[in-house]
């Protein structure tokens, strides 16, 4: 490739990603965050929380209030659950062995709304990705259960199953019943929620720009090959094809388990380990080249949501919970959970395709 062409390709790829991917993700983030803030302000999230609470205990072995963590991170990003976990009114419901699993729970749903809306928006020519994306969300939910349950096998050995975080706590504020709203009439609250949500979306989008530009550029250069003429010109998206070569060697595993039709698809889950925003940046180019289809969209949605850059956030999140010694256990658990979510999405979509074809 040569040093000169390498740097030219890096700069050209980074520039193209900012213009054609980052700006699009920012638009999605602003609209999705504004919508999420309106849902929160007018009590829709509170209703969703009440509906979800009864199923949290049997599925996750967590108190019902953990549903707030699911909704909050789905509407924003992984670390949002740490702001909840810092509140006494939230932590009082948890036993010691349950608290570390919040990192896995929050990460499994982090940026869920952004990933979902982005994937749906990629459909073109009257084709719809709605069904694959919904199935991907189901896969991520399954992956979250796997991740949390495995994590709690470790935490039960560490803390036992009886002691609460605050053994004698009796705080009067109940997060399941009370919520704060803005001042003013309904129209004023609507406008404020819209604008505040939009600002949050901008901040979220800005925070993922380094990941998208740096990681996505690196992954593209490791995935793609030279130009059509077989030479390196320094143009955007040229590369050495290392990940494609690895994907080709692993195709006998990737194809039946995840349904990947091309080795290049391996780049998405690998990238989502560090940044799901960067992983999303790979999707438009893969679609335009015909490298992925609806099966991959379902699997990408599941693994992108479930992993959502956990290698870059798990350490900080476990440190914020003051449980640094369990970081490696959280990472192992979540790796397995993400793989489980992707496999679940692949086979659920396969069954869905058979049913649609039959009728």
PyMOL commands that set and color helices and strands:
alter all, ss='L'
color gray80, all
select helices_A, chain A and resi 3-41+44-60+66-75+80-85+88-91+96-99+101-109+112-121+130-159+186-223+242-249+251-258+263-272+276-288+294-307+310-320+324-358
alter helices_A, ss='H'
color red, helices_A
deselect
rebuild
show_as cartoon
